Amino acid sequence: MFIYLMKRLIMLIPLLIGISIISFMVIHLAPGSPADVQGQLSQKVSLQARQRLNQVYGLDKPLGVQYYHWFLRFLKFDFGNSFVDGQRVSNKIAKRIPITLTINILSLFLIFLISIPIGVLSAVYAGSFFDRIMTVLVFVGFAMPVFWIALLLMRFFGITLHWLPISGIRSLEFENYSFFCKFIDYIKHLFLPVMLSAFTGLAGISRYMRTNMLEILRADYIRTAKAKGLSLNRIYFVHALKNALLPIITILGLLLPGLIGGSVIFESIFAIPGMGKLFFDSVMARDYPVIMGLLVIGAFLTLAGNLFADMAYCVADPRIRYTDKK
């Protein structure tokens, strides 16, 4: 097991390098450059000035040379300086990543807290009124665009009812609040973004859980357990649920990239100073060092999530063991 884990960790290195090469090429192939974006802010910027900016940023060199210099800095865990304000990229990301991780972790917790019971109950009471209602709601959830739901929630809870704030991560008077009021203020600001982020995963996970649970309930060992007189609660929530969770663990590794990518949408809508908002602003400004830093960190979190999903298999099913012979 230990050797398998070390092999997977070592394999992260070439994967990250490959992802960084592809990302570096793609962002430089996009139309526009930092000099062009800054030149659009003022019509007085001459062509010579733009060429000078390209020289300062090192964009006048071949793409391979640019990547080589970036990779040398990356080996030292240095993503360079931002083209926009000159700040170190690592410092800018360090300020934003806790907010995004907090929202995504809370969203994952909420997704599994709600979707798994819904899927289990829909399978146990298949064909019932509850199952039909949940099916309708799930398909409605699949069909509704995320940004449209966000606007509806902002209008209803923020503008109509005045219950929740619709932008930012804290209030203007935050520094004057007591500890308890600061905690409540954070909850109010995080409520809508977390709900929106979790909504995109609730529908899919609940359907997967229902399908897996139905398949497990038709298995022979479940019939044997019922014939032995075991209680239904023990059959459903001990024997069947644990085996039905295995495919969900696989989906967990695939769900993380979607949550990280979705951060760009809801953080931009709610003006949350997280990684998603920073990524959107950096793309608009063609801030290549910040974009590369965010892409590499996002790729690492995604690969780490997949590795965590593989390790969780052993916990969910003791029959699965990663041997060190291979």
BARONU-396063 format. One record per residue (C-alpha): residue number from 1; chain; x, y, z. Coordinates in Angstrom, 1 decimal. Each point is the difference from the previous one (the first is absolute). Layout:
<atoms>
{NUM, "A", {X, Y, Z}} ...
</atoms>
This chain:
<atoms>
{1, "A", {0.0, 0.0, 0.0}} {2, "A", {2.8, 2.4, 0.9}} {3, "A", {1.9, -0.7, -3.2}} {4, "A", {-3.2, 0.4, -2.1}} {5, "A", {-0.6, 3.4, 1.7}} {6, "A", {3.6, 1.1, -0.7}} {7, "A", {-0.4, -1.0, -3.7}} {8, "A", {-3.1, 2.0, -0.3}} {9, "A", {1.7, 3.0, 1.6}} {10, "A", {2.9, -0.3, -2.3}} {11, "A", {-2.3, -0.2, -3.0}} {12, "A", {-1.4, 3.4, 0.9}} {13, "A", {3.2, 1.6, -1.1}} {14, "A", {-0.1, -0.9, -3.7}} {15, "A", {-3.7, 0.6, -0.1}} {16, "A", {0.4, 3.5, 1.4}} {17, "A", {2.8, 0.8, -2.4}} {18, "A", {-2.1, -1.2, -2.9}} {19, "A", {-3.0, 2.1, 1.1}} {20, "A", {2.3, 3.0, 0.5}} {21, "A", {1.3, -0.3, -3.6}} {22, "A", {-3.4, -0.3, -1.5}} {23, "A", {-1.4, 2.9, 2.1}} {24, "A", {3.0, 2.2, -0.8}} {25, "A", {-0.5, -0.5, -3.8}} {26, "A", {-3.8, 0.5, 0.1}} {27, "A", {0.0, 3.3, 2.0}} {28, "A", {2.7, 1.4, -2.4}} {29, "A", {-2.0, -1.0, -3.1}} {30, "A", {-3.0, 1.9, 1.2}} {31, "A", {-0.5, 3.4, -1.8}} {32, "A", {1.4, 3.1, 1.7}} {33, "A", {2.9, 0.5, 2.3}} {34, "A", {0.7, 2.0, 3.2}} {35, "A", {1.4, 2.8, -2.0}} {36, "A", {-3.1, 0.2, -2.2}} {37, "A", {-2.3, 0.0, 3.0}} {38, "A", {1.9, 2.8, 1.7}} {39, "A", {0.2, 1.9, -3.3}} {40, "A", {-3.8, -0.1, -0.3}} {41, "A", {-0.3, 1.9, 3.3}} {42, "A", {1.7, 3.0, -1.7}} {43, "A", {0.0, 0.9, -3.7}} {44, "A", {3.2, 1.9, 0.5}} {45, "A", {2.1, -3.2, 0.4}} {46, "A", {2.1, -0.3, -3.1}} {47, "A", {1.1, -3.2, -1.8}} {48, "A", {3.6, 0.5, 1.3}} {49, "A", {-1.4, 0.2, 3.6}} {50, "A", {-1.8, -3.3, -0.5}} {51, "A", {3.1, -1.6, -1.4}} {52, "A", {1.9, 1.3, 3.0}} {53, "A", {-2.6, -1.6, 2.3}} {54, "A", {0.4, -3.3, -1.8}} {55, "A", {3.8, 0.2, 0.6}} {56, "A", {-0.5, 0.8, 3.7}} {57, "A", {-2.3, -3.0, 0.4}} {58, "A", {2.2, -2.2, -2.1}} {59, "A", {-2.8, -0.7, -2.5}} {60, "A", {2.3, 0.9, -3.0}} {61, "A", {1.9, -3.3, 0.5}} {62, "A", {-1.0, -3.4, -1.6}} {63, "A", {-2.7, -1.9, 1.8}} {64, "A", {2.3, -2.8, 1.0}} {65, "A", {2.5, 2.4, 1.5}} {66, "A", {-2.8, 1.7, 2.0}} {67, "A", {-1.2, -3.4, 1.4}} {68, "A", {3.6, -0.9, 0.8}} {69, "A", {0.4, 3.1, 2.2}} {70, "A", {-3.4, -0.5, 1.6}} {71, "A", {0.8, -3.7, 0.7}} {72, "A", {3.3, 0.9, 1.7}} {73, "A", {-1.9, 2.4, 2.3}} {74, "A", {-2.6, -2.7, 0.6}} {75, "A", {2.6, -2.4, 1.2}} {76, "A", {0.7, 2.5, 2.8}} {77, "A", {-3.7, 0.3, 0.7}} {78, "A", {0.1, 3.5, -1.5}} {79, "A", {-2.8, 0.9, -2.4}} {80, "A", {1.5, 3.4, -0.8}} {81, "A", {-1.6, 3.5, 0.3}} {82, "A", {-3.3, 1.2, -1.2}} {83, "A", {-0.1, 2.1, -3.2}} {84, "A", {-2.8, 2.1, 1.4}} {85, "A", {1.3, 1.2, 3.4}} {86, "A", {3.5, -1.6, 0.3}} {87, "A", {-0.9, -2.0, 3.1}} {88, "A", {1.3, -3.5, 0.4}} {89, "A", {-2.4, -2.5, -1.4}} {90, "A", {0.4, -2.4, 2.9}} {91, "A", {-1.0, 2.8, 2.5}} {92, "A", {-3.1, 0.9, -2.1}} {93, "A", {-1.1, -3.6, -0.2}} {94, "A", {0.7, -0.7, 3.7}} {95, "A", {-2.5, 2.8, 0.9}} {96, "A", {-2.7, -1.4, -2.2}} {97, "A", {0.3, -3.8, 0.3}} {98, "A", {-1.4, -0.4, 3.6}} {99, "A", {-3.3, 1.6, -1.0}} {100, "A", {-0.4, -2.3, -3.1}} {101, "A", {1.0, -3.1, 2.0}} {102, "A", {-2.4, 0.9, 2.8}} {103, "A", {-2.9, 0.3, -2.5}} {104, "A", {0.9, -3.2, -1.8}} {105, "A", {0.4, -2.0, 3.2}} {106, "A", {-3.3, 1.2, 1.3}} {107, "A", {-1.6, -0.7, -3.3}} {108, "A", {1.3, -3.6, 0.0}} {109, "A", {-1.2, -0.5, 3.5}} {110, "A", {-3.5, 1.3, -0.9}} {111, "A", {-0.1, -2.0, -3.2}} {112, "A", {0.6, -3.3, 1.8}} {113, "A", {-2.1, 0.9, 3.0}} {114, "A", {-3.1, 0.6, -2.1}} {115, "A", {0.5, -2.1, -3.2}} {116, "A", {0.8, -3.3, 1.7}} {117, "A", {-3.1, -0.1, 2.2}} {118, "A", {-2.2, 1.1, -3.0}} {119, "A", {1.5, -2.7, -2.2}} {120, "A", {-0.4, -2.7, 2.7}} {121, "A", {-3.6, 0.9, 0.8}} {122, "A", {-0.9, 0.2, -3.7}} {123, "A", {1.4, -3.5, -0.5}} {124, "A", {-1.6, -1.5, 3.1}} {125, "A", {-3.4, 1.6, -0.9}} {126, "A", {0.4, -0.3, -3.8}} {127, "A", {-3.2, 1.0, -1.9}} {128, "A", {-1.4, 1.8, 3.0}} {129, "A", {-1.2, 3.6, 0.1}} {130, "A", {3.3, 1.1, 1.6}} {131, "A", {2.0, -1.7, -2.7}} {132, "A", {-2.0, 1.7, -2.8}} {133, "A", {0.3, 3.4, 1.6}} {134, "A", {3.8, -0.4, 0.4}} {135, "A", {0.3, -1.2, -3.6}} {136, "A", {-1.9, 3.1, -1.3}} {137, "A", {2.2, 2.3, 2.2}} {138, "A", {3.2, -1.7, -1.2}} {139, "A", {-0.8, 0.5, -3.7}} {140, "A", {-1.0, 3.6, 0.7}} {141, "A", {3.3, 0.5, 1.7}} {142, "A", {1.8, -1.5, -3.0}} {143, "A", {-1.8, 2.4, -2.4}} {144, "A", {0.4, 3.3, 1.9}} {145, "A", {3.1, 2.1, -0.8}} {146, "A", {2.2, 0.7, 3.0}} {147, "A", {0.3, 3.8, -0.7}} {148, "A", {-3.8, 0.3, -0.3}} {149, "A", {-0.5, -1.7, 3.3}} {150, "A", {2.5, 2.3, 1.6}} {151, "A", {-1.8, 3.1, -1.3}} {152, "A", {-3.3, -1.4, 1.3}} {153, "A", {1.4, -0.7, 3.4}} {154, "A", {1.7, 3.5, 0.2}} {155, "A", {-3.3, 1.7, -0.9}} {156, "A", {-2.2, -2.0, 2.3}} {157, "A", {2.2, -0.3, 3.2}} {158, "A", {2.0, 3.2, -0.5}} {159, "A", {-2.2, 2.6, -1.7}} {160, "A", {-3.6, -1.2, 0.8}} {161, "A", {0.4, -1.4, 3.5}} {162, "A", {3.3, 1.8, 1.0}} {163, "A", {1.0, -3.1, 1.9}} {164, "A", {3.4, -0.7, -1.5}} {165, "A", {2.8, 2.1, -1.6}} {166, "A", {0.5, -0.4, -3.7}} {167, "A", {3.7, 0.8, -0.4}} {168, "A", {3.3, -0.2, 1.8}} {169, "A", {1.1, -2.2, 2.8}} {170, "A", {-0.6, 2.4, 2.9}} {171, "A", {-1.7, 3.2, 0.8}} {172, "A", {1.5, 3.5, 0.0}} {173, "A", {-0.3, 0.2, 3.8}} {174, "A", {1.5, -3.4, 0.5}} {175, "A", {3.0, 1.3, 2.1}} {176, "A", {-2.4, 1.5, 2.6}} {177, "A", {-1.9, -3.2, 0.5}} {178, "A", {0.4, -2.3, 3.0}} {179, "A", {1.3, -3.5, -0.6}} {180, "A", {-3.5, -1.5, -0.1}} {181, "A", {-1.2, 2.7, -2.4}} {182, "A", {3.0, -0.6, -2.2}} {183, "A", {-0.8, -3.7, -0.2}} {184, "A", {-3.7, 0.7, -0.8}} {185, "A", {1.1, 2.5, -2.7}} {186, "A", {2.2, -2.6, -1.6}} {187, "A", {-2.8, -2.5, 0.0}} {188, "A", {-2.4, 2.4, -1.7}} {189, "A", {2.5, 0.9, -2.7}} {190, "A", {0.9, -3.7, -0.6}} {191, "A", {-3.5, -1.3, 0.0}} {192, "A", {-1.0, 0.8, -3.6}} {193, "A", {3.4, -0.9, -1.6}} {194, "A", {0.1, -3.4, 1.8}} {195, "A", {-3.6, -0.8, -0.8}} {196, "A", {0.6, 0.9, -3.7}} {197, "A", {3.2, -2.0, -0.2}} {198, "A", {-1.6, -3.1, 1.7}} {199, "A", {-3.1, 0.2, -2.2}} {200, "A", {2.0, -0.9, -3.1}} {201, "A", {1.1, -3.3, 1.6}} {202, "A", {-3.1, -1.0, 2.0}} {203, "A", {-2.1, -1.1, -3.0}} {204, "A", {2.7, -2.2, -1.5}} {205, "A", {1.2, -1.7, 3.2}} {206, "A", {-3.6, -0.7, 1.2}} {207, "A", {-0.8, -1.7, -3.3}} {208, "A", {3.2, -2.1, 0.1}} {209, "A", {-0.7, -0.9, 3.6}} {210, "A", {-3.6, -1.1, -0.9}} {211, "A", {1.2, -2.2, -2.9}} {212, "A", {2.8, -1.6, 2.0}} {213, "A", {-2.3, -0.7, 3.0}} {214, "A", {-2.7, -1.6, -2.2}} {215, "A", {2.6, -2.3, -1.5}} {216, "A", {1.3, -1.0, 3.4}} {217, "A", {-3.5, -0.6, 1.4}} {218, "A", {-0.6, -2.6, -2.7}} {219, "A", {3.2, -1.9, 0.9}} {220, "A", {-0.2, -3.5, 1.4}} {221, "A", {1.7, 0.8, 3.3}} {222, "A", {-2.7, 2.6, 0.7}} {223, "A", {-2.7, -2.6, -0.5}} {224, "A", {1.9, -2.3, 2.3}} {225, "A", {0.3, 2.7, 2.7}} {226, "A", {-3.8, 0.5, -0.2}} {227, "A", {-0.6, -3.7, 0.2}} {228, "A", {2.1, -0.2, 3.2}} {229, "A", {-2.2, 2.6, 1.6}} {230, "A", {2.3, 2.9, 0.2}} {231, "A", {-1.6, 3.4, 0.5}} {232, "A", {-0.6, 2.1, -3.1}} {233, "A", {2.0, 2.9, 1.5}} {234, "A", {3.1, -2.3, 0.4}} {235, "A", {-0.5, -1.4, -3.5}} {236, "A", {-0.4, 3.4, -1.7}} {237, "A", {2.5, 2.1, 2.0}} {238, "A", {2.7, -2.5, 0.9}} {239, "A", {0.2, -2.7, -2.7}} {240, "A", {-1.4, 1.7, -3.1}} {241, "A", {1.1, 3.6, 0.6}} {242, "A", {3.7, -0.8, 0.4}} {243, "A", {0.1, -1.9, -3.3}} {244, "A", {-2.0, 2.6, -1.8}} {245, "A", {2.5, 2.7, 1.0}} {246, "A", {2.8, -1.4, -2.1}} {247, "A", {-1.0, 1.6, -3.3}} {248, "A", {-0.8, 3.2, 1.8}} {249, "A", {3.6, 0.1, 1.2}} {250, "A", {1.1, -0.1, -3.6}} {251, "A", {-2.2, 2.9, -0.9}} {252, "A", {1.5, 1.9, 2.9}} {253, "A", {3.3, 0.2, -1.8}} {254, "A", {-1.8, 1.3, -3.1}} {255, "A", {-2.1, 2.5, 1.9}} {256, "A", {2.9, 2.0, 1.4}} {257, "A", {1.0, 1.4, -3.4}} {258, "A", {-3.6, 1.1, -0.6}} {259, "A", {-0.1, 1.8, 3.3}} {260, "A", {3.3, 1.8, -0.6}} {261, "A", {-1.1, 0.9, -3.5}} {262, "A", {-3.4, 1.2, 1.2}} {263, "A", {1.8, 2.3, 2.4}} {264, "A", {0.7, 2.3, -2.9}} {265, "A", {-3.8, 0.4, -0.6}} {266, "A", {-1.4, 0.6, 3.5}} {267, "A", {3.0, 1.9, 1.3}} {268, "A", {-0.3, 2.4, -2.9}} {269, "A", {-3.8, 0.3, 0.5}} {270, "A", {0.2, 0.5, 3.8}} {271, "A", {3.3, 2.1, -0.2}} {272, "A", {1.8, -2.4, 2.4}} {273, "A", {3.7, 0.6, 0.1}} {274, "A", {1.0, -3.7, -0.6}} {275, "A", {2.0, -1.9, -2.5}} {276, "A", {-2.9, 0.0, -2.5}} {277, "A", {-0.3, 3.8, 0.0}} {278, "A", {3.7, 0.4, -0.2}} {279, "A", {0.2, -2.4, -3.0}} {280, "A", {-2.8, 1.9, -1.8}} {281, "A", {1.7, 3.3, 0.5}} {282, "A", {3.4, -1.4, -1.0}} {283, "A", {-1.4, -1.4, -3.2}} {284, "A", {-1.6, 3.3, -0.9}} {285, "A", {3.3, 1.8, 0.7}} {286, "A", {2.1, -2.7, -1.7}} {287, "A", {2.0, -0.3, 3.2}} {288, "A", {1.9, -3.1, -1.1}} {289, "A", {2.0, -0.7, 3.2}} {290, "A", {-3.2, 0.1, 2.2}} {291, "A", {-1.9, -2.2, -2.5}} {292, "A", {2.8, -2.6, 0.0}} {293, "A", {0.2, 0.0, 3.8}} {294, "A", {-3.7, -0.6, 0.3}} {295, "A", {-0.1, -2.7, -2.6}} {296, "A", {2.9, -1.9, 1.5}} {297, "A", {-1.6, 0.2, 3.5}} {298, "A", {-3.4, -1.0, -1.3}} {299, "A", {1.6, -3.0, -1.8}} {300, "A", {1.8, -1.0, 3.1}} {301, "A", {-3.2, 0.1, 2.1}} {302, "A", {-1.8, -2.0, -2.7}} {303, "A", {2.6, -2.7, -0.1}} {304, "A", {0.1, -0.1, 3.8}} {305, "A", {-3.7, -0.4, 0.1}} {306, "A", {0.2, -3.0, -2.4}} {307, "A", {2.7, -1.5, 2.2}} {308, "A", {-2.1, 0.5, 3.1}} {309, "A", {-2.9, -1.8, -1.7}} {310, "A", {2.2, -3.0, -0.7}} {311, "A", {1.1, -0.1, 3.6}} {312, "A", {-3.6, 0.2, 1.2}} {313, "A", {-0.8, -3.2, -1.8}} {314, "A", {1.9, -1.9, 2.6}} {315, "A", {-2.1, 1.5, 2.7}} {316, "A", {-3.3, -0.6, -1.7}} {317, "A", {0.7, -3.6, -1.0}} {318, "A", {2.6, -2.1, 1.9}} {319, "A", {0.1, -2.4, -2.9}} {320, "A", {1.8, 2.5, -2.1}} {321, "A", {3.8, 0.2, 0.6}} {322, "A", {2.7, 1.7, -2.0}} {323, "A", {2.8, -2.6, 0.0}} {324, "A", {3.6, 1.0, -0.4}} {325, "A", {0.8, -2.9, -2.4}} {326, "A", {-0.9, 1.9, -3.1}} 
</atoms>
